[in-house]
Amino acid sequence: MSLLGTDLTALDGEPLDPAVLEGKAVLVVNVASRCGLTPQYTGLENLQQRFGGQGFTVLGVPCNQFAGQEPGTAAEIGTFCSSTYGVTFPLTAKTDVNGDGRHPLYQRLTAYPDAAGQAGDVQWNFEKFLVSPDGRVVGRFRPRTEPDADEIVDAIAAVLPG
């Protein structure tokens, strides 16, 4: 599936099904299973449940670039997310979000500034980018911003289709 003009691979290694993202508001989040912020999976799944039926999805992007906090295989990541946090939103294959191997999706996302006007590298696990249904990046929220924070919920509600 193309998001911001880039091809994405699902956690199982297959191309991501286009229907998963097409015409939806998407909150793209680089995730990790062994991070102090990992409990944010609960808030992300709550957003998925709250807005999923309204043209929204979270897209989890496992990343092992921050202190090796996502070391598992695709199967281990999938099992952890579903059994520990009941994750129902789609996950991509493990992806680099910074550096020379930065995925093209993150080349586009990191050009967008946060509320303080700062663009550039992802700071840590669980940095969030909101993409509107028409493919525009419309929000960037740093890792410590909880998924249920008013600024995230309000931004999602403002770009839901229909």
KEKOL-808330 format. One record per residue (C-alpha): x, y, z; residue in one letter. Coordinates in pm, 1 decimal, padded with zeros to 6 digits. Layout:
KEKOL-808330
<X->X, Y->Y, Z->Z, sekol->A>
...
//
This chain:
KEKOL-808330
<X->00000.0, Y->00000.0, Z->00000.0, sekol->M>
<X->00117.4, Y->00348.3, Z->-00074.3, sekol->S>
<X->00116.7, Y->00607.5, Z->00201.3, sekol->L>
<X->00265.2, Y->00940.4, Z->00105.7, sekol->L>
<X->00383.2, Y->00781.8, Z->-00217.7, sekol->G>
<X->00576.0, Y->00496.5, Z->-00057.0, sekol->T>
<X->00520.8, Y->00121.1, Z->-00064.4, sekol->D>
<X->00469.9, Y->-00050.5, Z->00268.5, sekol->L>
<X->00525.3, Y->-00408.1, Z->00377.6, sekol->T>
<X->00304.9, Y->-00568.8, Z->00641.9, sekol->A>
<X->00451.1, Y->-00742.4, Z->00946.1, sekol->L>
<X->00404.9, Y->-01079.7, Z->00773.4, sekol->D>
<X->00634.8, Y->-00970.4, Z->00489.3, sekol->G>
<X->00355.4, Y->-00932.6, Z->00233.3, sekol->E>
<X->00257.6, Y->-00599.3, Z->00074.1, sekol->P>
<X->00019.7, Y->-00409.9, Z->00302.6, sekol->L>
<X->-00341.2, Y->-00447.8, Z->00182.4, sekol->D>
<X->-00446.8, Y->-00119.6, Z->00016.7, sekol->P>
<X->-00787.7, Y->-00125.5, Z->00188.8, sekol->A>
<X->-00617.2, Y->-00091.7, Z->00527.2, sekol->V>
<X->-00518.2, Y->00272.0, Z->00465.5, sekol->L>
<X->-00705.7, Y->00391.8, Z->00158.4, sekol->E>
<X->-00915.5, Y->00702.4, Z->00222.1, sekol->G>
<X->-00848.9, Y->00696.1, Z->00595.8, sekol->K>
<X->-00690.6, Y->00923.6, Z->00849.9, sekol->A>
<X->-00379.2, Y->00734.6, Z->00964.4, sekol->V>
<X->-00179.5, Y->00779.7, Z->01284.4, sekol->L>
<X->00167.0, Y->00642.8, Z->01199.8, sekol->V>
<X->00362.4, Y->00542.6, Z->01511.7, sekol->V>
<X->00707.3, Y->00384.0, Z->01541.0, sekol->N>
<X->00658.1, Y->00119.2, Z->01807.7, sekol->V>
<X->00876.1, Y->-00103.5, Z->02025.3, sekol->A>
<X->00801.1, Y->-00394.1, Z->02259.0, sekol->S>
<X->01068.6, Y->-00332.1, Z->02523.5, sekol->R>
<X->01045.4, Y->00041.6, Z->02584.6, sekol->C>
<X->00931.0, Y->00240.6, Z->02884.4, sekol->G>
<X->00668.6, Y->00388.4, Z->02650.2, sekol->L>
<X->00540.3, Y->00048.1, Z->02534.0, sekol->T>
<X->00224.4, Y->00084.3, Z->02749.0, sekol->P>
<X->00116.1, Y->00347.1, Z->02494.1, sekol->Q>
<X->-00005.0, Y->00046.8, Z->02291.4, sekol->Y>
<X->-00312.4, Y->00056.6, Z->02517.8, sekol->T>
<X->-00391.6, Y->00416.0, Z->02420.4, sekol->G>
<X->-00323.9, Y->00346.0, Z->02052.9, sekol->L>
<X->-00562.9, Y->00050.4, Z->02056.9, sekol->E>
<X->-00821.0, Y->00268.3, Z->02234.6, sekol->N>
<X->-00793.8, Y->00520.6, Z->01948.9, sekol->L>
<X->-00835.0, Y->00236.3, Z->01700.5, sekol->Q>
<X->-01150.6, Y->00118.2, Z->01875.7, sekol->Q>
<X->-01290.4, Y->00469.2, Z->01916.5, sekol->R>
<X->-01231.8, Y->00597.7, Z->01561.7, sekol->F>
<X->-01174.3, Y->00283.0, Z->01354.1, sekol->G>
<X->-01532.2, Y->00273.6, Z->01230.9, sekol->G>
<X->-01512.1, Y->00636.7, Z->01121.2, sekol->Q>
<X->-01237.7, Y->00612.5, Z->00859.3, sekol->G>
<X->-00932.8, Y->00603.2, Z->01086.2, sekol->F>
<X->-00653.7, Y->00359.4, Z->01162.9, sekol->T>
<X->-00336.7, Y->00347.8, Z->01364.5, sekol->V>
<X->-00039.6, Y->00210.1, Z->01169.6, sekol->L>
<X->00227.4, Y->00061.6, Z->01394.2, sekol->G>
<X->00582.1, Y->00066.8, Z->01254.7, sekol->V>
<X->00813.2, Y->-00157.2, Z->01459.3, sekol->P>
<X->01160.4, Y->-00005.9, Z->01484.4, sekol->C>
<X->01475.3, Y->-00134.7, Z->01654.5, sekol->N>
<X->01684.1, Y->00184.3, Z->01620.7, sekol->Q>
<X->01636.8, Y->00312.6, Z->01976.2, sekol->F>
<X->01850.4, Y->00115.7, Z->02224.0, sekol->A>
<X->01754.5, Y->-00212.4, Z->02054.3, sekol->G>
<X->01408.6, Y->-00206.5, Z->02211.5, sekol->Q>
<X->01236.9, Y->-00397.9, Z->01928.0, sekol->E>
<X->01469.0, Y->-00698.8, Z->01883.5, sekol->P>
<X->01208.4, Y->-00964.0, Z->01805.2, sekol->G>
<X->01116.7, Y->-01141.7, Z->01485.4, sekol->T>
<X->00798.8, Y->-01050.0, Z->01300.7, sekol->A>
<X->00619.9, Y->-01344.8, Z->01463.0, sekol->A>
<X->00738.2, Y->-01243.9, Z->01811.5, sekol->E>
<X->00630.2, Y->-00882.6, Z->01757.3, sekol->I>
<X->00288.1, Y->-00988.7, Z->01631.1, sekol->G>
<X->00232.9, Y->-01227.9, Z->01921.8, sekol->T>
<X->00346.0, Y->-00970.2, Z->02177.6, sekol->F>
<X->00118.3, Y->-00698.7, Z->02039.5, sekol->C>
<X->-00190.8, Y->-00916.6, Z->02014.7, sekol->S>
<X->-00152.6, Y->-01112.3, Z->02338.0, sekol->S>
<X->-00023.9, Y->-00831.6, Z->02561.9, sekol->T>
<X->-00218.2, Y->-00531.8, Z->02430.1, sekol->Y>
<X->-00492.6, Y->-00680.2, Z->02210.6, sekol->G>
<X->-00366.3, Y->-00480.9, Z->01912.7, sekol->V>
<X->-00602.8, Y->-00492.1, Z->01614.6, sekol->T>
<X->-00446.5, Y->-00216.7, Z->01403.7, sekol->F>
<X->-00204.5, Y->-00302.0, Z->01122.5, sekol->P>
<X->00168.5, Y->-00332.2, Z->01177.8, sekol->L>
<X->00439.4, Y->-00297.8, Z->00916.6, sekol->T>
<X->00759.3, Y->-00494.7, Z->00886.4, sekol->A>
<X->01042.8, Y->-00369.5, Z->01108.2, sekol->K>
<X->01153.2, Y->-00035.2, Z->00961.3, sekol->T>
<X->01430.4, Y->00221.7, Z->01001.9, sekol->D>
<X->01292.2, Y->00567.9, Z->01078.0, sekol->V>
<X->01624.5, Y->00757.0, Z->01098.5, sekol->N>
<X->01966.7, Y->00745.1, Z->00936.7, sekol->G>
<X->02094.3, Y->00636.8, Z->00596.6, sekol->D>
<X->01846.2, Y->00347.4, Z->00579.8, sekol->G>
<X->01546.4, Y->00562.9, Z->00670.0, sekol->R>
<X->01235.2, Y->00430.2, Z->00494.4, sekol->H>
<X->01093.5, Y->00666.7, Z->00228.5, sekol->P>
<X->00775.6, Y->00701.6, Z->00437.7, sekol->L>
<X->00980.5, Y->00849.8, Z->00719.8, sekol->Y>
<X->01174.9, Y->01069.3, Z->00478.8, sekol->Q>
<X->00839.7, Y->01236.0, Z->00411.3, sekol->R>
<X->00705.5, Y->01228.0, Z->00766.2, sekol->L>
<X->01014.7, Y->01371.7, Z->00936.9, sekol->T>
<X->01004.0, Y->01677.3, Z->00710.9, sekol->A>
<X->00686.6, Y->01781.0, Z->00896.4, sekol->Y>
<X->00740.8, Y->01994.7, Z->01208.4, sekol->P>
<X->00592.7, Y->01934.9, Z->01551.8, sekol->D>
<X->00390.5, Y->02198.1, Z->01742.4, sekol->A>
<X->00716.1, Y->02375.3, Z->01838.8, sekol->A>
<X->00813.5, Y->02405.6, Z->01470.7, sekol->G>
<X->01086.8, Y->02139.1, Z->01482.1, sekol->Q>
<X->01117.8, Y->01887.9, Z->01199.9, sekol->A>
<X->01390.0, Y->01624.8, Z->01156.0, sekol->G>
<X->01474.9, Y->01290.2, Z->01308.5, sekol->D>
<X->01233.8, Y->01084.9, Z->01512.6, sekol->V>
<X->01337.3, Y->01136.6, Z->01876.3, sekol->Q>
<X->01245.8, Y->00796.2, Z->02021.7, sekol->W>
<X->00993.0, Y->00514.0, Z->02009.7, sekol->N>
<X->00624.3, Y->00610.5, Z->01987.9, sekol->F>
<X->00658.7, Y->00932.7, Z->01791.8, sekol->E>
<X->00326.7, Y->00991.1, Z->01615.0, sekol->K>
<X->00241.0, Y->01142.4, Z->01274.8, sekol->F>
<X->-00116.0, Y->01206.2, Z->01162.7, sekol->L>
<X->-00182.8, Y->01175.0, Z->00789.7, sekol->V>
<X->-00515.6, Y->01298.7, Z->00651.5, sekol->S>
<X->-00728.4, Y->01084.9, Z->00417.9, sekol->P>
<X->-00598.1, Y->01287.0, Z->00122.1, sekol->D>
<X->-00235.5, Y->01204.0, Z->00213.4, sekol->G>
<X->-00123.8, Y->01526.8, Z->00382.0, sekol->R>
<X->00079.0, Y->01512.4, Z->00703.4, sekol->V>
<X->-00127.9, Y->01723.4, Z->00942.6, sekol->V>
<X->00022.2, Y->01653.8, Z->01283.9, sekol->G>
<X->00337.0, Y->01542.3, Z->01460.5, sekol->R>
<X->00338.2, Y->01442.1, Z->01824.2, sekol->F>
<X->00654.5, Y->01360.1, Z->02015.3, sekol->R>
<X->00700.9, Y->01026.3, Z->02197.3, sekol->P>
<X->00590.2, Y->01131.2, Z->02544.0, sekol->R>
<X->00258.1, Y->01268.1, Z->02416.3, sekol->T>
<X->00006.2, Y->01004.2, Z->02521.9, sekol->E>
<X->-00223.7, Y->00871.4, Z->02248.0, sekol->P>
<X->-00532.3, Y->00995.3, Z->02436.3, sekol->D>
<X->-00397.0, Y->01351.1, Z->02474.6, sekol->A>
<X->-00649.4, Y->01614.8, Z->02370.2, sekol->D>
<X->-00424.4, Y->01744.7, Z->02092.5, sekol->E>
<X->-00410.5, Y->01402.5, Z->01928.2, sekol->I>
<X->-00779.1, Y->01319.5, Z->01973.6, sekol->V>
<X->-00883.3, Y->01663.2, Z->01844.2, sekol->D>
<X->-00649.9, Y->01638.8, Z->01544.5, sekol->A>
<X->-00789.3, Y->01295.4, Z->01451.4, sekol->I>
<X->-01149.2, Y->01411.6, Z->01487.8, sekol->A>
<X->-01075.3, Y->01712.0, Z->01263.2, sekol->A>
<X->-00955.7, Y->01498.3, Z->00969.1, sekol->V>
<X->-01194.8, Y->01204.2, Z->00976.8, sekol->L>
<X->-01346.5, Y->01151.4, Z->00631.9, sekol->P>
<X->-01708.5, Y->01241.2, Z->00570.2, sekol->G>
//
